[in-house]
Amino acid sequence: MKVFKNIFIFTSILGIGGTPYLISTIVNRIVPIPWPLYSISFLSIACSSAIGSIAILLTNEQSKSIFCAKLRRRQLLITKEPMNKKLIRINQIAVYHNKTERIKILSTIK
Protein backbone atom coordinates (compact mmCIF):
# COMPACT_ATOMS: atom_id res chain seq x y z
CA MET A 1 0.00 0.00 0.00
CA LYS A 2 2.90 2.37 0.74
CA VAL A 3 4.39 1.72 -2.69
CA PHE A 4 1.07 2.56 -4.35
CA LYS A 5 0.84 5.73 -2.25
CA ASN A 6 4.35 6.81 -3.32
CA ILE A 7 3.64 6.05 -6.99
CA PHE A 8 0.36 7.98 -6.80
CA ILE A 9 2.04 11.00 -5.18
CA PHE A 10 4.85 11.06 -7.73
CA THR A 11 2.62 10.64 -10.80
CA SER A 12 0.12 13.24 -9.61
CA ILE A 13 2.88 15.80 -9.01
CA LEU A 14 4.40 15.08 -12.43
CA GLY A 15 0.94 15.24 -14.00
CA ILE A 16 0.33 18.65 -12.50
CA GLY A 17 3.77 19.79 -13.68
CA GLY A 18 3.19 18.45 -17.19
CA THR A 19 -0.14 20.21 -17.65
CA PRO A 20 1.39 23.47 -19.02
CA TYR A 21 3.32 21.47 -21.63
CA LEU A 22 0.15 19.63 -22.66
CA ILE A 23 -1.73 22.91 -22.99
CA SER A 24 1.09 24.49 -25.00
CA THR A 25 1.21 21.56 -27.46
CA ILE A 26 -2.57 21.66 -27.95
CA VAL A 27 -2.55 25.42 -28.51
CA ASN A 28 0.44 25.08 -30.87
CA ARG A 29 -1.70 22.92 -33.18
CA ILE A 30 -4.08 25.86 -33.60
CA VAL A 31 -1.86 28.94 -33.28
CA PRO A 32 1.95 29.16 -33.07
CA ILE A 33 2.90 30.02 -29.51
CA PRO A 34 5.93 32.04 -28.38
CA TRP A 35 9.04 30.30 -27.06
CA PRO A 36 8.70 31.67 -23.48
CA LEU A 37 5.60 29.53 -23.04
CA TYR A 38 7.60 26.42 -23.95
CA SER A 39 10.31 27.50 -21.51
CA ILE A 40 7.74 27.90 -18.75
CA SER A 41 6.30 24.46 -19.50
CA PHE A 42 9.72 22.77 -19.33
CA LEU A 43 10.51 24.68 -16.14
CA SER A 44 7.26 23.48 -14.58
CA ILE A 45 8.16 19.86 -15.39
CA ALA A 46 11.60 20.26 -13.80
CA CYS A 47 10.21 21.96 -10.69
CA SER A 48 7.49 19.37 -10.27
CA SER A 49 9.99 16.52 -10.47
CA ALA A 50 12.09 18.21 -7.77
CA ILE A 51 9.00 18.68 -5.59
CA GLY A 52 8.08 15.04 -6.22
CA SER A 53 11.50 13.86 -5.08
CA ILE A 54 11.21 15.91 -1.89
CA ALA A 55 7.70 14.54 -1.30
CA ILE A 56 8.92 10.95 -1.69
CA LEU A 57 11.80 11.67 0.69
CA LEU A 58 9.47 13.09 3.33
CA THR A 59 6.93 10.25 3.15
CA ASN A 60 9.46 7.91 4.78
CA GLU A 61 9.19 8.42 8.55
CA GLN A 62 12.79 7.53 9.38
CA SER A 63 14.31 9.74 6.70
CA LYS A 64 11.90 12.53 7.63
CA SER A 65 13.03 12.45 11.27
CA ILE A 66 16.71 12.48 10.25
CA PHE A 67 16.12 15.29 7.74
CA CYS A 68 14.21 17.40 10.28
CA ALA A 69 16.92 16.83 12.88
CA LYS A 70 19.57 17.99 10.42
CA LEU A 71 17.53 21.08 9.60
CA ARG A 72 17.29 21.94 13.29
CA ARG A 73 21.11 21.62 13.57
CA ARG A 74 21.09 18.56 15.74
CA GLN A 75 23.60 15.75 15.70
CA LEU A 76 22.45 12.13 15.29
CA LEU A 77 24.08 9.46 17.42
CA ILE A 78 23.05 5.83 16.86
CA THR A 79 23.33 3.87 20.09
CA LYS A 80 22.45 0.33 21.10
CA GLU A 81 20.12 0.04 24.04
CA PRO A 82 19.43 -3.06 26.14
CA MET A 83 16.94 -5.65 24.85
CA ASN A 84 18.20 -5.30 21.23
CA LYS A 85 16.39 -2.01 20.63
CA LYS A 86 18.30 0.40 18.46
CA LEU A 87 17.59 4.02 19.23
CA ILE A 88 18.86 7.20 17.68
CA ARG A 89 19.93 9.91 20.09
CA ILE A 90 19.63 13.41 18.75
CA ASN A 91 21.91 15.93 20.44
CA GLN A 92 21.32 19.58 19.80
CA ILE A 93 24.45 21.38 18.72
CA ALA A 94 24.64 24.51 20.85
CA VAL A 95 27.32 26.14 22.96
CA TYR A 96 25.68 25.89 26.37
CA HIS A 97 22.76 23.60 25.63
CA ASN A 98 22.60 19.82 25.26
CA LYS A 99 19.16 18.37 24.60
CA THR A 100 18.61 14.69 23.74
CA GLU A 101 15.56 13.14 22.09
CA ARG A 102 15.13 9.46 21.27
CA ILE A 103 13.71 8.13 18.01
CA LYS A 104 13.02 4.45 17.42
CA ILE A 105 14.64 2.98 14.28
CA LEU A 106 12.21 1.24 11.97
CA SER A 107 12.79 -2.40 11.11
CA THR A 108 14.47 -3.20 7.80
CA ILE A 109 13.01 -5.40 5.08
CA LYS A 110 15.04 -8.56 4.51
PyMOL CGO cylinders between C-alpha atoms (Angstrom):
from pymol import cmd
from pymol.cgo import CYLINDER

trace = [
    CYLINDER, 0.00, 0.00, 0.00, 2.90, 2.37, 0.74, 0.3, 1, 1, 1, 1, 1, 1,
    CYLINDER, 2.90, 2.37, 0.74, 4.39, 1.72, -2.69, 0.3, 1, 1, 1, 1, 1, 1,
    CYLINDER, 4.39, 1.72, -2.69, 1.07, 2.56, -4.35, 0.3, 1, 1, 1, 1, 1, 1,
    CYLINDER, 1.07, 2.56, -4.35, 0.84, 5.73, -2.25, 0.3, 1, 1, 1, 1, 1, 1,
    CYLINDER, 0.84, 5.73, -2.25, 4.35, 6.81, -3.32, 0.3, 1, 1, 1, 1, 1, 1,
    CYLINDER, 4.35, 6.81, -3.32, 3.64, 6.05, -6.99, 0.3, 1, 1, 1, 1, 1, 1,
    CYLINDER, 3.64, 6.05, -6.99, 0.36, 7.98, -6.80, 0.3, 1, 1, 1, 1, 1, 1,
    CYLINDER, 0.36, 7.98, -6.80, 2.04, 11.00, -5.18, 0.3, 1, 1, 1, 1, 1, 1,
    CYLINDER, 2.04, 11.00, -5.18, 4.85, 11.06, -7.73, 0.3, 1, 1, 1, 1, 1, 1,
    CYLINDER, 4.85, 11.06, -7.73, 2.62, 10.64, -10.80, 0.3, 1, 1, 1, 1, 1, 1,
    CYLINDER, 2.62, 10.64, -10.80, 0.12, 13.24, -9.61, 0.3, 1, 1, 1, 1, 1, 1,
    CYLINDER, 0.12, 13.24, -9.61, 2.88, 15.80, -9.01, 0.3, 1, 1, 1, 1, 1, 1,
    CYLINDER, 2.88, 15.80, -9.01, 4.40, 15.08, -12.43, 0.3, 1, 1, 1, 1, 1, 1,
    CYLINDER, 4.40, 15.08, -12.43, 0.94, 15.24, -14.00, 0.3, 1, 1, 1, 1, 1, 1,
    CYLINDER, 0.94, 15.24, -14.00, 0.33, 18.65, -12.50, 0.3, 1, 1, 1, 1, 1, 1,
    CYLINDER, 0.33, 18.65, -12.50, 3.77, 19.79, -13.68, 0.3, 1, 1, 1, 1, 1, 1,
    CYLINDER, 3.77, 19.79, -13.68, 3.19, 18.45, -17.19, 0.3, 1, 1, 1, 1, 1, 1,
    CYLINDER, 3.19, 18.45, -17.19, -0.14, 20.21, -17.65, 0.3, 1, 1, 1, 1, 1, 1,
    CYLINDER, -0.14, 20.21, -17.65, 1.39, 23.47, -19.02, 0.3, 1, 1, 1, 1, 1, 1,
    CYLINDER, 1.39, 23.47, -19.02, 3.32, 21.47, -21.63, 0.3, 1, 1, 1, 1, 1, 1,
    CYLINDER, 3.32, 21.47, -21.63, 0.15, 19.63, -22.66, 0.3, 1, 1, 1, 1, 1, 1,
    CYLINDER, 0.15, 19.63, -22.66, -1.73, 22.91, -22.99, 0.3, 1, 1, 1, 1, 1, 1,
    CYLINDER, -1.73, 22.91, -22.99, 1.09, 24.49, -25.00, 0.3, 1, 1, 1, 1, 1, 1,
    CYLINDER, 1.09, 24.49, -25.00, 1.21, 21.56, -27.46, 0.3, 1, 1, 1, 1, 1, 1,
    CYLINDER, 1.21, 21.56, -27.46, -2.57, 21.66, -27.95, 0.3, 1, 1, 1, 1, 1, 1,
    CYLINDER, -2.57, 21.66, -27.95, -2.55, 25.42, -28.51, 0.3, 1, 1, 1, 1, 1, 1,
    CYLINDER, -2.55, 25.42, -28.51, 0.44, 25.08, -30.87, 0.3, 1, 1, 1, 1, 1, 1,
    CYLINDER, 0.44, 25.08, -30.87, -1.70, 22.92, -33.18, 0.3, 1, 1, 1, 1, 1, 1,
    CYLINDER, -1.70, 22.92, -33.18, -4.08, 25.86, -33.60, 0.3, 1, 1, 1, 1, 1, 1,
    CYLINDER, -4.08, 25.86, -33.60, -1.86, 28.94, -33.28, 0.3, 1, 1, 1, 1, 1, 1,
    CYLINDER, -1.86, 28.94, -33.28, 1.95, 29.16, -33.07, 0.3, 1, 1, 1, 1, 1, 1,
    CYLINDER, 1.95, 29.16, -33.07, 2.90, 30.02, -29.51, 0.3, 1, 1, 1, 1, 1, 1,
    CYLINDER, 2.90, 30.02, -29.51, 5.93, 32.04, -28.38, 0.3, 1, 1, 1, 1, 1, 1,
    CYLINDER, 5.93, 32.04, -28.38, 9.04, 30.30, -27.06, 0.3, 1, 1, 1, 1, 1, 1,
    CYLINDER, 9.04, 30.30, -27.06, 8.70, 31.67, -23.48, 0.3, 1, 1, 1, 1, 1, 1,
    CYLINDER, 8.70, 31.67, -23.48, 5.60, 29.53, -23.04, 0.3, 1, 1, 1, 1, 1, 1,
    CYLINDER, 5.60, 29.53, -23.04, 7.60, 26.42, -23.95, 0.3, 1, 1, 1, 1, 1, 1,
    CYLINDER, 7.60, 26.42, -23.95, 10.31, 27.50, -21.51, 0.3, 1, 1, 1, 1, 1, 1,
    CYLINDER, 10.31, 27.50, -21.51, 7.74, 27.90, -18.75, 0.3, 1, 1, 1, 1, 1, 1,
    CYLINDER, 7.74, 27.90, -18.75, 6.30, 24.46, -19.50, 0.3, 1, 1, 1, 1, 1, 1,
    CYLINDER, 6.30, 24.46, -19.50, 9.72, 22.77, -19.33, 0.3, 1, 1, 1, 1, 1, 1,
    CYLINDER, 9.72, 22.77, -19.33, 10.51, 24.68, -16.14, 0.3, 1, 1, 1, 1, 1, 1,
    CYLINDER, 10.51, 24.68, -16.14, 7.26, 23.48, -14.58, 0.3, 1, 1, 1, 1, 1, 1,
    CYLINDER, 7.26, 23.48, -14.58, 8.16, 19.86, -15.39, 0.3, 1, 1, 1, 1, 1, 1,
    CYLINDER, 8.16, 19.86, -15.39, 11.60, 20.26, -13.80, 0.3, 1, 1, 1, 1, 1, 1,
    CYLINDER, 11.60, 20.26, -13.80, 10.21, 21.96, -10.69, 0.3, 1, 1, 1, 1, 1, 1,
    CYLINDER, 10.21, 21.96, -10.69, 7.49, 19.37, -10.27, 0.3, 1, 1, 1, 1, 1, 1,
    CYLINDER, 7.49, 19.37, -10.27, 9.99, 16.52, -10.47, 0.3, 1, 1, 1, 1, 1, 1,
    CYLINDER, 9.99, 16.52, -10.47, 12.09, 18.21, -7.77, 0.3, 1, 1, 1, 1, 1, 1,
    CYLINDER, 12.09, 18.21, -7.77, 9.00, 18.68, -5.59, 0.3, 1, 1, 1, 1, 1, 1,
    CYLINDER, 9.00, 18.68, -5.59, 8.08, 15.04, -6.22, 0.3, 1, 1, 1, 1, 1, 1,
    CYLINDER, 8.08, 15.04, -6.22, 11.50, 13.86, -5.08, 0.3, 1, 1, 1, 1, 1, 1,
    CYLINDER, 11.50, 13.86, -5.08, 11.21, 15.91, -1.89, 0.3, 1, 1, 1, 1, 1, 1,
    CYLINDER, 11.21, 15.91, -1.89, 7.70, 14.54, -1.30, 0.3, 1, 1, 1, 1, 1, 1,
    CYLINDER, 7.70, 14.54, -1.30, 8.92, 10.95, -1.69, 0.3, 1, 1, 1, 1, 1, 1,
    CYLINDER, 8.92, 10.95, -1.69, 11.80, 11.67, 0.69, 0.3, 1, 1, 1, 1, 1, 1,
    CYLINDER, 11.80, 11.67, 0.69, 9.47, 13.09, 3.33, 0.3, 1, 1, 1, 1, 1, 1,
    CYLINDER, 9.47, 13.09, 3.33, 6.93, 10.25, 3.15, 0.3, 1, 1, 1, 1, 1, 1,
    CYLINDER, 6.93, 10.25, 3.15, 9.46, 7.91, 4.78, 0.3, 1, 1, 1, 1, 1, 1,
    CYLINDER, 9.46, 7.91, 4.78, 9.19, 8.42, 8.55, 0.3, 1, 1, 1, 1, 1, 1,
    CYLINDER, 9.19, 8.42, 8.55, 12.79, 7.53, 9.38, 0.3, 1, 1, 1, 1, 1, 1,
    CYLINDER, 12.79, 7.53, 9.38, 14.31, 9.74, 6.70, 0.3, 1, 1, 1, 1, 1, 1,
    CYLINDER, 14.31, 9.74, 6.70, 11.90, 12.53, 7.63, 0.3, 1, 1, 1, 1, 1, 1,
    CYLINDER, 11.90, 12.53, 7.63, 13.03, 12.45, 11.27, 0.3, 1, 1, 1, 1, 1, 1,
    CYLINDER, 13.03, 12.45, 11.27, 16.71, 12.48, 10.25, 0.3, 1, 1, 1, 1, 1, 1,
    CYLINDER, 16.71, 12.48, 10.25, 16.12, 15.29, 7.74, 0.3, 1, 1, 1, 1, 1, 1,
    CYLINDER, 16.12, 15.29, 7.74, 14.21, 17.40, 10.28, 0.3, 1, 1, 1, 1, 1, 1,
    CYLINDER, 14.21, 17.40, 10.28, 16.92, 16.83, 12.88, 0.3, 1, 1, 1, 1, 1, 1,
    CYLINDER, 16.92, 16.83, 12.88, 19.57, 17.99, 10.42, 0.3, 1, 1, 1, 1, 1, 1,
    CYLINDER, 19.57, 17.99, 10.42, 17.53, 21.08, 9.60, 0.3, 1, 1, 1, 1, 1, 1,
    CYLINDER, 17.53, 21.08, 9.60, 17.29, 21.94, 13.29, 0.3, 1, 1, 1, 1, 1, 1,
    CYLINDER, 17.29, 21.94, 13.29, 21.11, 21.62, 13.57, 0.3, 1, 1, 1, 1, 1, 1,
    CYLINDER, 21.11, 21.62, 13.57, 21.09, 18.56, 15.74, 0.3, 1, 1, 1, 1, 1, 1,
    CYLINDER, 21.09, 18.56, 15.74, 23.60, 15.75, 15.70, 0.3, 1, 1, 1, 1, 1, 1,
    CYLINDER, 23.60, 15.75, 15.70, 22.45, 12.13, 15.29, 0.3, 1, 1, 1, 1, 1, 1,
    CYLINDER, 22.45, 12.13, 15.29, 24.08, 9.46, 17.42, 0.3, 1, 1, 1, 1, 1, 1,
    CYLINDER, 24.08, 9.46, 17.42, 23.05, 5.83, 16.86, 0.3, 1, 1, 1, 1, 1, 1,
    CYLINDER, 23.05, 5.83, 16.86, 23.33, 3.87, 20.09, 0.3, 1, 1, 1, 1, 1, 1,
    CYLINDER, 23.33, 3.87, 20.09, 22.45, 0.33, 21.10, 0.3, 1, 1, 1, 1, 1, 1,
    CYLINDER, 22.45, 0.33, 21.10, 20.12, 0.04, 24.04, 0.3, 1, 1, 1, 1, 1, 1,
    CYLINDER, 20.12, 0.04, 24.04, 19.43, -3.06, 26.14, 0.3, 1, 1, 1, 1, 1, 1,
    CYLINDER, 19.43, -3.06, 26.14, 16.94, -5.65, 24.85, 0.3, 1, 1, 1, 1, 1, 1,
    CYLINDER, 16.94, -5.65, 24.85, 18.20, -5.30, 21.23, 0.3, 1, 1, 1, 1, 1, 1,
    CYLINDER, 18.20, -5.30, 21.23, 16.39, -2.01, 20.63, 0.3, 1, 1, 1, 1, 1, 1,
    CYLINDER, 16.39, -2.01, 20.63, 18.30, 0.40, 18.46, 0.3, 1, 1, 1, 1, 1, 1,
    CYLINDER, 18.30, 0.40, 18.46, 17.59, 4.02, 19.23, 0.3, 1, 1, 1, 1, 1, 1,
    CYLINDER, 17.59, 4.02, 19.23, 18.86, 7.20, 17.68, 0.3, 1, 1, 1, 1, 1, 1,
    CYLINDER, 18.86, 7.20, 17.68, 19.93, 9.91, 20.09, 0.3, 1, 1, 1, 1, 1, 1,
    CYLINDER, 19.93, 9.91, 20.09, 19.63, 13.41, 18.75, 0.3, 1, 1, 1, 1, 1, 1,
    CYLINDER, 19.63, 13.41, 18.75, 21.91, 15.93, 20.44, 0.3, 1, 1, 1, 1, 1, 1,
    CYLINDER, 21.91, 15.93, 20.44, 21.32, 19.58, 19.80, 0.3, 1, 1, 1, 1, 1, 1,
    CYLINDER, 21.32, 19.58, 19.80, 24.45, 21.38, 18.72, 0.3, 1, 1, 1, 1, 1, 1,
    CYLINDER, 24.45, 21.38, 18.72, 24.64, 24.51, 20.85, 0.3, 1, 1, 1, 1, 1, 1,
    CYLINDER, 24.64, 24.51, 20.85, 27.32, 26.14, 22.96, 0.3, 1, 1, 1, 1, 1, 1,
    CYLINDER, 27.32, 26.14, 22.96, 25.68, 25.89, 26.37, 0.3, 1, 1, 1, 1, 1, 1,
    CYLINDER, 25.68, 25.89, 26.37, 22.76, 23.60, 25.63, 0.3, 1, 1, 1, 1, 1, 1,
    CYLINDER, 22.76, 23.60, 25.63, 22.60, 19.82, 25.26, 0.3, 1, 1, 1, 1, 1, 1,
    CYLINDER, 22.60, 19.82, 25.26, 19.16, 18.37, 24.60, 0.3, 1, 1, 1, 1, 1, 1,
    CYLINDER, 19.16, 18.37, 24.60, 18.61, 14.69, 23.74, 0.3, 1, 1, 1, 1, 1, 1,
    CYLINDER, 18.61, 14.69, 23.74, 15.56, 13.14, 22.09, 0.3, 1, 1, 1, 1, 1, 1,
    CYLINDER, 15.56, 13.14, 22.09, 15.13, 9.46, 21.27, 0.3, 1, 1, 1, 1, 1, 1,
    CYLINDER, 15.13, 9.46, 21.27, 13.71, 8.13, 18.01, 0.3, 1, 1, 1, 1, 1, 1,
    CYLINDER, 13.71, 8.13, 18.01, 13.02, 4.45, 17.42, 0.3, 1, 1, 1, 1, 1, 1,
    CYLINDER, 13.02, 4.45, 17.42, 14.64, 2.98, 14.28, 0.3, 1, 1, 1, 1, 1, 1,
    CYLINDER, 14.64, 2.98, 14.28, 12.21, 1.24, 11.97, 0.3, 1, 1, 1, 1, 1, 1,
    CYLINDER, 12.21, 1.24, 11.97, 12.79, -2.40, 11.11, 0.3, 1, 1, 1, 1, 1, 1,
    CYLINDER, 12.79, -2.40, 11.11, 14.47, -3.20, 7.80, 0.3, 1, 1, 1, 1, 1, 1,
    CYLINDER, 14.47, -3.20, 7.80, 13.01, -5.40, 5.08, 0.3, 1, 1, 1, 1, 1, 1,
    CYLINDER, 13.01, -5.40, 5.08, 15.04, -8.56, 4.51, 0.3, 1, 1, 1, 1, 1, 1,
]
cmd.load_cgo(trace, "trace")
